[in-house]
Amino acid sequence: MTAYLAYSIMLAAFVYPVVVHSIWSPQGFLSAHNPNPLWGSGMVDFAGGSVVHLTGGMTALIATTILGPRAGRFYDLRGEVLEEPREFTGHSLALQCLGTFILWFGWYGFNAGSIISLTLDDNYLVVSHIAINTTLSAAAGCVMSLFLSTIVGVHFTGEVTFNLQYASEFRFIHSYTLFEIATL
């Protein structure tokens, strides 16, 4: 827990402010509002998706490279390879689904609220499209993941089963991915 706290403090205090300033500030070298942006074009980051995911993704890549595989799952505590990977205990499907619904609900405020002003330049039309895209993309992700997990399950086991865990995970991923694409 101490390592995670130190990691979080370093990220929030030193890494994230540099990335945020370089993209969101008019003086940032990546900002499209800079009179002399990098390579002459700069970038526009709608709703913070690029800043958040660039920072989080690169940090996760660096951290997993440094830390390596989980101790006790593929290797024993002495670093020797286990004959078979150890299974982890199951997670709460109810809490996973609840968390997915809370995130989905929050996206309506975040995605549509990123416009800031409804009255400027008919932005109410854009907000309505964003809300509809948020709903449709999450629903499509849920239905497709149920469909695909059922097809794969029938292929490998011969039984028809519906896996809500996959539906919950893919609704989350699909909803946010389509929102990011729709705002480009």
Contact map, one row per residue, 1 for C-alpha under 8 A:
1111100000000000000000000000000000000000000000000000000000000000000000000000000000000000000000000000000000000000000000000000000000000000000000000000000000000000000000000000000000000000
1111110000000000000000000000000000000000000000000000000000000000000000000000000000000000000000000000000000000000000000000000000000000000000000000000000000000000000000000000000000000000
1111111000000000000000000000000000000000000000000000000000000000000000000000000000000000000000000000000000000000000000000000000000000000000000000000000000000000000000000000000000000000
1111111100000000000000000000000000000000000000000000000000000000000000000000000000000000000000000000000000000000000000000000000000000000000000000000000000000000000000000000000000000000
1111111110000000000000000000000000000000000000000000000000000000000000000000000000000000000000000000000000000000000000000000000000000000000000000000000000000000000000000000000000000000
0111111111000000000000000000000000000000000000000000000000000000000000000000000000000000000000000000000000000000000000000000000000000000000000000000000000000000000000000000000000000000
0011111111100000000000000000000000000000000000000000000000000000000000000000000000000000000000000000000000000000000000000000000000000000000000000000000000000000000000000000000000000000
0001111111110000000000000000000000000000000000000000000000000000000000000000000000000000000000000000000000000000000000000000000000000000000000000000000000000000000000000000000000000000
0000111111111000000000000000000000000000000000000000000000000000000000000000000000000000000000000000000000000000000000000000000000000000000000000000000000000000000000000000000000000000
0000011111111110000000000000000000000000000000000000000000000000000000000000000000000000000000000000000000000000000000000000000000000000000000000000000000000000000000000000000000000000
0000001111111111000000000000000000000000000000000000000000000000000000000000000000000000000000000000000000000000000000000000000000000000000000000000000000000000000000000000000000000000
0000000111111111100000000000000000000000000000000000000000000000000000000000000000000000000000000000000000000000000000000000000000000000000000000000000000000000000000000000000000000000
0000000011111111100000000000000000000000000000000000000000000000000000000000000000000000000000000000000000000000000000000000000000000000000000000000000000000000000000000000000000000000
0000000001111111110000000000000000000000000000000000000000000000000000000000000000000000000000000000000000000000000000000000000000000000000000000000000000000000000000000000000000000000
0000000001111111111000000000000000000000000000000000001000000000000000000000000000000000000000000000000000000000000000000000000000000000000000000000000000000000000000000000000000000000
0000000000111111111100000000000000000000000000000000001000000000000000000000000000000000000000000000000000000000000000000000000000000000000000000000000000000000000000000000000000000000
0000000000011111111110000000000000000000000000000000000000000000000000000000000000000000000000000000000000000000000000000000000000000000000000000000000000000000000000000000000000000000
0000000000000111111111000000000000000000000000000000000000000000000000000000000000000000000000000000000000000000000000000000000000000000000000000000000000000000000000000000000000000000
0000000000000011111111100000000000000000000000000010001000000000000000000000000000000000000000000000000000000000000000000000000000000000000000000000000000000000000000000000000000000000
0000000000000001111111111000000000000000000000000010000000000000000000000000000000000000000000000000000000000000000000000000000000000000000000000000000000000000000000000000000000000000
0000000000000000111111111011000000000000000000000000000000000000000000000000000000000000000000000000000000000000000000000000000000000000000000000000000000000000000000000000000000000000
0000000000000000011111111011111000000000000000000000000000000000000000000000000000000000000000000000000000000000000000000000000000000000000000000000000000000000000000000000000000000000
0000000000000000001111111101111000000000001110000010000000000000000000000000000000000000000000000000000000000000000000000000000000000000000000000000000000000000000000000000000000000000
0000000000000000000111111101001000000000000010000000000000000000000000000000000000000000000000000000000000000000000000000000000000000000000000000000000000000000000000000000000000000000
0000000000000000000111111111001000000000000000000000000000000000000000000000000000000000000000000000000000000000000000000000000000000000000000000000000000000000000000000000000000000000
0000000000000000000000111111001111000000000000000000000000000000000000000000000000000000000000000000000000000000000000000000000000000000000000000000000000000000000000000000000000000000
0000000000000000000011001111101011000000000000000000000000000000000000000000000000000000000000000000000000000000000000000000000000000000000000000000000000000000000000000000000000000000
0000000000000000000011111111111001001000000000000000000000000000000000000000000000000000000000000000000000000000000000000000000000000000000000000000000000000000000000000000000000000000
0000000000000000000001100011111001011100010000000000000000000000000000000000000000000000000000000000000000000000000000000000000000000000000000000000000000000000000000000000000000000000
0000000000000000000001100001111101001100011000000000000000000000000000000000000000000000000000000000000000000000000000000000000000000000000000000000000000000000000000000000000000000000
0000000000000000000001111111111111001000011100000000000000000000000000000000000000000000000000000000000000000000000000000000000000000000000000000000000000000000000000000000000000000000
0000000000000000000000000100011111101000111100000000000000000000000000000000000000000000000000000000000000000000000000000000000000000000000000000000000000000000000000000000000000000000
0000000000000000000000000110001111101000010000000000000000000000000000000000000000000000000000000000000000000000000000000000000000000000000000000000000000000000000000000000000000000000
0000000000000000000000000111111111111000010000000000000000000000000000000000000000000000000000000000000000000000000000000000000000000000000000000000000000000000000000000000000000000000
0000000000000000000000000000000111111000000000000000000000000000000000000000000000000000000000000000000000000000000000000000000000000000000000000000000000000000000000000000000000000000
0000000000000000000000000000100001111101000000000000000000000000000000000000000000000000000000000000000000000000000000000000000000000000000000000000000000000000000000000000000000000000
0000000000000000000000000001111111111111110000000000000000000000000000000000000000000000000000000000000000000000000000000000000000000000000000000000000000000000000000000000000000000000
0000000000000000000000000000110000011111110000000000000000000000000000000000000000000000000000000000000000000000000000000000000000000000000000000000000000000000000000000000000000000000
0000000000000000000000000000000000001111110000000000000000000000000000000000000000000000000000000000000000000000000000000000000000000000000000000000000000000000000000000000000000000000
0000000000000000000000000000000000011111110000000000000000000000000000000000000000000000000000000000000000000000000000000000000000000000000000000000000000000000000000000000000000000000
0000000000000000000000000000000100001111111000000000000000000000000000000000000000000000000000000000000000000000000000000000000000000000000000000000000000000000000000000000000000000000
0000000000000000000000000000111111001111111100000000000000000000000000000000000000000000000000000000000000000000000000000000000000000000000000000000000000000000000000000000000000000000
0000000000000000000000100000011100000000111110000000000000000000000000000000000000000000000000000000000000000000000000000000000000000000000000000000000000000000000000000000000000000000
0000000000000000000000100000001100000000011111000000000000000000000000000000000000000000000000000000000000000000000000000000000000000000000000000000000000000000000000000000000000000000
0000000000000000000000110000000000000000001111111110000000000000000000000000000000000000000000000000000000000000000000000000000000000000000000000000000000000000000000000000000000000000
0000000000000000000000000000000000000000000111111100000000000000000000000000000000000000000000000000000000000000010000000000000000000000000000000000000000000000000000000000000000000010
0000000000000000000000000000000000000000000011111000000000000000000000000000000000000000000000000000000000000110010000000000000000000000000000000000000000000000000000000000000000000000
0000000000000000000000000000000000000000000011111111000000000000000000000000000000000000000000000000000000000000000000000000000000000000000000000000000000000000000000000000000000000000
0000000000000000000000000000000000000000000011111111100000000000000000000000000000000000000000000000000000000000000000000000000000000000000000000000000000000000000000000000000000010000
0000000000000000000000000000000000000000000011011111110000000000000000000000000000000000000000000000000000000000000000000000000000000000000000000000000000000000000000000000000000000000
0000000000000000001100100000000000000000000010011111111000000000000000000000000000000000000000000000000000000000000000000000000000000000000000000000000000000000000000000000000000000000
0000000000000000000000000000000000000000000000011111111100000000000000000000000000000000000000000000000000000000000000000000000000000000000000000000000000000000000000000000000000000000
0000000000000000000000000000000000000000000000001111111110000000000000000000000000000000000000000000000000000000000000000000000000000000000000000000000000000000000000000000000000000000
0000000000000000000000000000000000000000000000000111111111000000000000000000000000000000000000000000000000000000000000000000000000000000000000000000000000000000000000000000000000000000
0000000000000011001000000000000000000000000000000011111111100000000000000000000000000000000000000000000000000000000000000000000000000000000000000000000000000000000000000000000000000000
0000000000000000000000000000000000000000000000000001111111110000000000000000000000000000000000000000000000000000000000000000000000000000000000000000000000000000000000000000000000000000
0000000000000000000000000000000000000000000000000000111111111000000000000000000000000000000000000000000000000000000000000000000000000000000000000000000000000000000000000000000000000000
0000000000000000000000000000000000000000000000000000011111111100000000000000000000000000000000000000000000000000000000000000000000000000000000000000000000000000000000000000000000000000
0000000000000000000000000000000000000000000000000000001111111110000000000000000000000000000000000000000000000000000000000000000000000000000000000000000000000000000000000000000000000000
0000000000000000000000000000000000000000000000000000000111111111000000000000000000000000000000000000000000000000000000000000000000000000000000000000000000000000000000000000000000000000
0000000000000000000000000000000000000000000000000000000011111111100000000000000000000000000000000000000000000000000000000000000000000000000000000000000000000000000000000000000000000000
0000000000000000000000000000000000000000000000000000000001111111110000000000000000000000000000000000000000000000000000000000000000000000000000000000000000000000000000000000000000000000
0000000000000000000000000000000000000000000000000000000000111111111000000000000000000000000000000000000000000000000000000000000000000000000000000000000000000000000000000000000000000000
0000000000000000000000000000000000000000000000000000000000011111111110000000000000000000000000000000000000000000000000000000000000000000000000000000000000000000000000000000000000000000
0000000000000000000000000000000000000000000000000000000000001111111100000000000000000000000000000000000000000000000000000000000000000000000000000000000000000000000000000000000000000000
0000000000000000000000000000000000000000000000000000000000000111111100000000000000000000000000000000000000000000000000000000000000000000000000000000000000000000000000000000000000000000
0000000000000000000000000000000000000000000000000000000000000011111111000000000000000000000000000000000000000000000000000000000000000000000000000000000000000000000000000000000000000000
0000000000000000000000000000000000000000000000000000000000000001111111000000000000000000000000000000000000000000000000000000000000000000000000000000000000000000000000000000000000000000
0000000000000000000000000000000000000000000000000000000000000001001111101110000000000000000000000000000000000000000000000000000000000000000000000000000000000000000000000000000000000000
0000000000000000000000000000000000000000000000000000000000000000001111111110000000000000000000000000000000000000000000000000000000000000000000000000000000000000000000000000000000000000
0000000000000000000000000000000000000000000000000000000000000000000011111111101000000000000000000000000000000000000000000000000000000000000000000000000000000000000000000000000000000000
0000000000000000000000000000000000000000000000000000000000000000000001111111100000000100000000000000000000000000000000000000000000000000000000000000000000000000000000000000000000000000
0000000000000000000000000000000000000000000000000000000000000000000011111111000001001110000000000000000000000000000000000000000000000000000000000000000000000000000000000000000000000000
0000000000000000000000000000000000000000000000000000000000000000000011111111000011011100000000000000000000000000000000000000000000000000000000000000000000000000000000000000000000000000
0000000000000000000000000000000000000000000000000000000000000000000011111111111111001000000000000000000000000000000000000000000000000000000000000000000000000000000000000000000000000000
0000000000000000000000000000000000000000000000000000000000000000000000111111111111000000000000000000000000000000000000000000000000000000000000000000000000000000000000000000000000000000
0000000000000000000000000000000000000000000000000000000000000000000000110011111100000000000000000000000000000000000000000000000000000000000000000000000000000000000000000000000000000000
0000000000000000000000000000000000000000000000000000000000000000000000000011111100000000000000000000000000000000000000000000000000000000000000000000000000000000000000000000000000000000
0000000000000000000000000000000000000000000000000000000000000000000000100011111110000000000000000000000000000000000000000000000000000000000000000000000000000000000000000000000000000000
0000000000000000000000000000000000000000000000000000000000000000000000000011111111000000000000000000000000000000000000000000000000000000000000000000000000000000000000000000000000000000
0000000000000000000000000000000000000000000000000000000000000000000000000111001111100000000000000000000000000000000000000000000000000000000000000000000000000000000000000000000000000000
0000000000000000000000000000000000000000000000000000000000000000000000001111000111111000000000000000000000000000000000000000000000000000000000000000000000000000000000000000000000000000
0000000000000000000000000000000000000000000000000000000000000000000000000000000011111000000000000000000000000000000000000000000000000000000000000000000000000000000000000000000000000000
0000000000000000000000000000000000000000000000000000000000000000000000000100000001111100000000000000000000000000000000000000000000000000000000000000000000000000000000000000000000000000
0000000000000000000000000000000000000000000000000000000000000000000000001110000001111110000000000000000000000000000000000000000000000000000000000000000000000000000000000000000000000000
0000000000000000000000000000000000000000000000000000000000000000000000011100000000011111000000000000000000000000000000000000000000000000000000000000000000000000000000000000000000000000
0000000000000000000000000000000000000000000000000000000000000000000000001000000000001111100000000000000000000000000000000000000000000000000000000000000000000000000000000000000000000000
0000000000000000000000000000000000000000000000000000000000000000000000000000000000000111110000000000000000000000000000000000000000000000000000000000000000000000000000000000000000000000
0000000000000000000000000000000000000000000000000000000000000000000000000000000000000011111000000000000000000000000000000000000000000000000000000000000000000000000000000000000000000000
0000000000000000000000000000000000000000000000000000000000000000000000000000000000000001111100000000000000000000000000000000000000000000000000000000000000000000000000000000000000000000
0000000000000000000000000000000000000000000000000000000000000000000000000000000000000000111110010000000000000000000000000000000000000000000000000000000000000000000000000000000000000000
0000000000000000000000000000000000000000000000000000000000000000000000000000000000000000011111110000000000000000000000000000000000000000000000000000000000000000000000000000000000000000
0000000000000000000000000000000000000000000000000000000000000000000000000000000000000000001111111000000000000000000000000000000000000000000000000000000000000000000110000000000000000000
0000000000000000000000000000000000000000000000000000000000000000000000000000000000000000000111111100000000000000000000000000000000000000000000000000000000000000000000000000000000000000
0000000000000000000000000000000000000000000000000000000000000000000000000000000000000000000111111110000000000000000000000000000000000000000000000000000000000000000000000000000000000000
0000000000000000000000000000000000000000000000000000000000000000000000000000000000000000001111111111000000000000000000000000000000000000000000000000000000000000000010010000000000000000
0000000000000000000000000000000000000000000000000000000000000000000000000000000000000000000011111111100000000000000000000000000000000000000000000000000000000000000010010000000000000000
0000000000000000000000000000000000000000000000000000000000000000000000000000000000000000000001111111110000000000000000000000000000000000000000000000000000000000000000000000000000000000
0000000000000000000000000000000000000000000000000000000000000000000000000000000000000000000000111111111000000000000000000000000000000000000000000000000000000000000000000000000000000000
0000000000000000000000000000000000000000000000000000000000000000000000000000000000000000000000011111111100000000000000000000000000000000000000000000000000000000000000011011000000000000
0000000000000000000000000000000000000000000000000000000000000000000000000000000000000000000000001111111110000000000000000000000000000000000000000000000000000000000000000000000000000000
0000000000000000000000000000000000000000000000000000000000000000000000000000000000000000000000000111111111000000000000000000000000000000000000000000000000000000000000000000000000000000
0000000000000000000000000000000000000000000000000000000000000000000000000000000000000000000000000011111111100000000000000000000000000000000000000000000000000000000000000001000000000000
0000000000000000000000000000000000000000000000000000000000000000000000000000000000000000000000000001111111110000000000000000000000000000010000000000000000000000000000000001001000000000
0000000000000000000000000000000000000000000000000000000000000000000000000000000000000000000000000000111111111000000000000000000000000000000000000000000000000000000000000000000000000000
0000000000000000000000000000000000000000000000000000000000000000000000000000000000000000000000000000011111111100000000000000000000000000000000000000000000000000000000000000000000000000
0000000000000000000000000000000000000000000000000000000000000000000000000000000000000000000000000000001111111111000000000000000000000100000000000000000000000000000000000000000000000000
0000000000000000000000000000000000000000000000000000000000000000000000000000000000000000000000000000000111111111100000000000000000100100000000000000000000000000000000000000000000000000
0000000000000000000000000000000000000000000000000000000000000000000000000000000000000000000000000000000011111111100000000000000000000000000000000000000000000000000000000000000000000000
0000000000000000000000000000000000000000000000100000000000000000000000000000000000000000000000000000000001111111110000000000000000000000000000000000000000000000000000000000000000000000
0000000000000000000000000000000000000000000000100000000000000000000000000000000000000000000000000000000000111111111000000000000001100100000000000000000000000000000000000000000000100000
0000000000000000000000000000000000000000000000000000000000000000000000000000000000000000000000000000000000111111111000000000001101100000000000000000000000000000000000000000000000000000
0000000000000000000000000000000000000000000000000000000000000000000000000000000000000000000000000000000000011111111100000000001000000000000000000000000000000000000000000000000000000000
0000000000000000000000000000000000000000000001100000000000000000000000000000000000000000000000000000000000000111111100000000000000000000000000000000000000000000000000000000000000000000
0000000000000000000000000000000000000000000000000000000000000000000000000000000000000000000000000000000000000011111111000010001000000000000000000000000000000000000000000000000000000000
0000000000000000000000000000000000000000000000000000000000000000000000000000000000000000000000000000000000000000111111000000000000000000000000000000000000000000000000000000000000000000
0000000000000000000000000000000000000000000000000000000000000000000000000000000000000000000000000000000000000000001111110010000000000000000000000000000000000000000000000000000000000000
0000000000000000000000000000000000000000000000000000000000000000000000000000000000000000000000000000000000000000001111110111001000000000000000000000000000000000000000000000000000000000
0000000000000000000000000000000000000000000000000000000000000000000000000000000000000000000000000000000000000000000011111111000000000000000000000000000000000000000000000000000000000000
0000000000000000000000000000000000000000000000000000000000000000000000000000000000000000000000000000000000000000000011111110000000000000000000000000000000000000000000000000000000000000
0000000000000000000000000000000000000000000000000000000000000000000000000000000000000000000000000000000000000000000000111110000000000000000000000000000000000000000000000000000000000000
0000000000000000000000000000000000000000000000000000000000000000000000000000000000000000000000000000000000000000000001111111110000000000000000000000000000000000000000000000000000000000
0000000000000000000000000000000000000000000000000000000000000000000000000000000000000000000000000000000000000000001011111111111000000000000000000000000000000000000000000000000000000000
0000000000000000000000000000000000000000000000000000000000000000000000000000000000000000000000000000000000000000000001100111111100000000000000000000000000000000000000000000000000000000
0000000000000000000000000000000000000000000000000000000000000000000000000000000000000000000000000000000000000000000000000111111110000000000000000000000000000000000000000000000000000000
0000000000000000000000000000000000000000000000000000000000000000000000000000000000000000000000000000000000000000000000000111111111000000000000000000000000000000000000000000000000000000
0000000000000000000000000000000000000000000000000000000000000000000000000000000000000000000000000000000000000001101001000011111111100000000000000000000000000000000000000000000000000000
0000000000000000000000000000000000000000000000000000000000000000000000000000000000000000000000000000000000000001000000000001111111110000000000000000000000000000000000000000000000000000
0000000000000000000000000000000000000000000000000000000000000000000000000000000000000000000000000000000000000000000000000000111111111000000000000000000000000000000000000000000000000000
0000000000000000000000000000000000000000000000000000000000000000000000000000000000000000000000000000000000000011000000000000011111111100000000000000000000000000000000000000000000100100
0000000000000000000000000000000000000000000000000000000000000000000000000000000000000000000000000000000000010011000000000000001111111110000000000000000000000000000000000000000000000000
0000000000000000000000000000000000000000000000000000000000000000000000000000000000000000000000000000000000000000000000000000000111111111000000000000000000000000000000000000000000000000
0000000000000000000000000000000000000000000000000000000000000000000000000000000000000000000000000000000000000000000000000000000011111111100000000000000000000000000000000000000001100100
0000000000000000000000000000000000000000000000000000000000000000000000000000000000000000000000000000000000110010000000000000000001111111110000000000000000000000000000000000001101100000
0000000000000000000000000000000000000000000000000000000000000000000000000000000000000000000000000000000000000000000000000000000000111111111000000000000000000000000000000000001000000000
0000000000000000000000000000000000000000000000000000000000000000000000000000000000000000000000000000000000000000000000000000000000011111111100000000000000000000000000000000001000000000
0000000000000000000000000000000000000000000000000000000000000000000000000000000000000000000000000000000000000000000000000000000000001111111110000000000000000000000000000010011101100000
0000000000000000000000000000000000000000000000000000000000000000000000000000000000000000000000000000000100000000000000000000000000000111111111000000000000000000000000000011011100000000
0000000000000000000000000000000000000000000000000000000000000000000000000000000000000000000000000000000000000000000000000000000000000011111111100000000000000000000000000010001000000000
0000000000000000000000000000000000000000000000000000000000000000000000000000000000000000000000000000000000000000000000000000000000000001111111110000000000000000000000000010010000000000
0000000000000000000000000000000000000000000000000000000000000000000000000000000000000000000000000000000000000000000000000000000000000000111111111000000000000000000000100111111000000000
0000000000000000000000000000000000000000000000000000000000000000000000000000000000000000000000000000000000000000000000000000000000000000011111111100000000000000000000110110000000000000
0000000000000000000000000000000000000000000000000000000000000000000000000000000000000000000000000000000000000000000000000000000000000000001111111110000000000000000000100000000000000000
0000000000000000000000000000000000000000000000000000000000000000000000000000000000000000000000000000000000000000000000000000000000000000000111111111000000000000000000100000000000000000
0000000000000000000000000000000000000000000000000000000000000000000000000000000000000000000000000000000000000000000000000000000000000000000011111111100000000000000001100110000000000000
0000000000000000000000000000000000000000000000000000000000000000000000000000000000000000000000000000000000000000000000000000000000000000000001111111110000000000011101100000000000000000
0000000000000000000000000000000000000000000000000000000000000000000000000000000000000000000000000000000000000000000000000000000000000000000000111111111000000000000000000000000000000000
0000000000000000000000000000000000000000000000000000000000000000000000000000000000000000000000000000000000000000000000000000000000000000000000011111111100000000000000000000000000000000
0000000000000000000000000000000000000000000000000000000000000000000000000000000000000000000000000000000000000000000000000000000000000000000000001111111110000000011001000000000000000000
0000000000000000000000000000000000000000000000000000000000000000000000000000000000000000000000000000000000000000000000000000000000000000000000000111111111000001111000000000000000000000
0000000000000000000000000000000000000000000000000000000000000000000000000000000000000000000000000000000000000000000000000000000000000000000000000011111111100001000000000000000000000000
0000000000000000000000000000000000000000000000000000000000000000000000000000000000000000000000000000000000000000000000000000000000000000000000000001111111110000000000000000000000000000
0000000000000000000000000000000000000000000000000000000000000000000000000000000000000000000000000000000000000000000000000000000000000000000000000000111111111111100000000000000000000000
0000000000000000000000000000000000000000000000000000000000000000000000000000000000000000000000000000000000000000000000000000000000000000000000000000011111111111100000000000000000000000
0000000000000000000000000000000000000000000000000000000000000000000000000000000000000000000000000000000000000000000000000000000000000000000000000000001111111100000000000000000000000000
0000000000000000000000000000000000000000000000000000000000000000000000000000000000000000000000000000000000000000000000000000000000000000000000000000000111111100000000000000000000000000
0000000000000000000000000000000000000000000000000000000000000000000000000000000000000000000000000000000000000000000000000000000000000000000000000000000011111110000000000000000000000000
0000000000000000000000000000000000000000000000000000000000000000000000000000000000000000000000000000000000000000000000000000000000000000000000000000000011111111000000000000000000000000
0000000000000000000000000000000000000000000000000000000000000000000000000000000000000000000000000000000000000000000000000000000000000000000000000000000011001111100000000000000000000000
0000000000000000000000000000000000000000000000000000000000000000000000000000000000000000000000000000000000000000000000000000000000000000000000000000011011000111110000000000000000000000
0000000000000000000000000000000000000000000000000000000000000000000000000000000000000000000000000000000000000000000000000000000000000000000000000000010011000011111000000000000000000000
0000000000000000000000000000000000000000000000000000000000000000000000000000000000000000000000000000000000000000000000000000000000000000000000000100110000000001111100000000000000000000
0000000000000000000000000000000000000000000000000000000000000000000000000000000000000000000000000000000000000000000000000000000000000000000000000100110000000000111111100000000000000000
0000000000000000000000000000000000000000000000000000000000000000000000000000000000000000000010000000000000000000000000000000000000000000000000000100000000000000011111110000000000000000
0000000000000000000000000000000000000000000000000000000000000000000000000000000000000000000010011000000000000000000000000000000000000000000000000000000000000000001111111000000000000000
0000000000000000000000000000000000000000000000000000000000000000000000000000000000000000000000000000000000000000000000000000000000000000000000001100100000000000001111111100000000000000
0000000000000000000000000000000000000000000000000000000000000000000000000000000000000000000000000000000000000000000000000000000000000000000011111100000000000000001111111110000000000000
0000000000000000000000000000000000000000000000000000000000000000000000000000000000000000000000011001000000000000000000000000000000000000000001000000000000000000000111111111000000000000
0000000000000000000000000000000000000000000000000000000000000000000000000000000000000000000000000001000000000000000000000000000000000000000000000000000000000000000011111111100000000000
0000000000000000000000000000000000000000000000000000000000000000000000000000000000000000000000000000000000000000000000000000000000000000000011001000000000000000000001111111110000000000
0000000000000000000000000000000000000000000000000000000000000000000000000000000000000000000000000001000000000000000000000000000000000000111111001000000000000000000000111111111000000000
0000000000000000000000000000000000000000000000000000000000000000000000000000000000000000000000000001001100000000000000000000000000000000010010000000000000000000000000011111111100000000
0000000000000000000000000000000000000000000000000000000000000000000000000000000000000000000000000000000000000000000000000000000000000000000010000000000000000000000000001111111110000000
0000000000000000000000000000000000000000000000000000000000000000000000000000000000000000000000000000000000000000000000000000000000000000110110000000000000000000000000000111111111000000
0000000000000000000000000000000000000000000000000000000000000000000000000000000000000000000000000000000100000000000000000000000000000111111010000000000000000000000000000011111111100000
0000000000000000000000000000000000000000000000000000000000000000000000000000000000000000000000000000000000000000000000000000000000000100110000000000000000000000000000000001111111110000
0000000000000000000000000000000000000000000000000000000000000000000000000000000000000000000000000000000000000000000000000000000000000000000000000000000000000000000000000000111111111000
0000000000000000000000000000000000000000000000000000000000000000000000000000000000000000000000000000000000000000000000000000000000001100100000000000000000000000000000000000011111111100
0000000000000000000000000000000000000000000000000000000000000000000000000000000000000000000000000000000000000010000000000000000001001100100000000000000000000000000000000000001111111110
0000000000000000000000000000000000000000000000001000000000000000000000000000000000000000000000000000000000000000000000000000000000000000000000000000000000000000000000000000000111111111
0000000000000000000000000000000000000000000000000000000000000000000000000000000000000000000000000000000000000000000000000000000000000000000000000000000000000000000000000000000011111111
0000000000000000000000000000000000000000000000000000000000000000000000000000000000000000000000000000000000000000000000000000000001001000000000000000000000000000000000000000000001111111
0000000000000000000000000000000000000000000001000000000000000000000000000000000000000000000000000000000000000000000000000000000000000000000000000000000000000000000000000000000000111111
0000000000000000000000000000000000000000000000000000000000000000000000000000000000000000000000000000000000000000000000000000000000000000000000000000000000000000000000000000000000011111
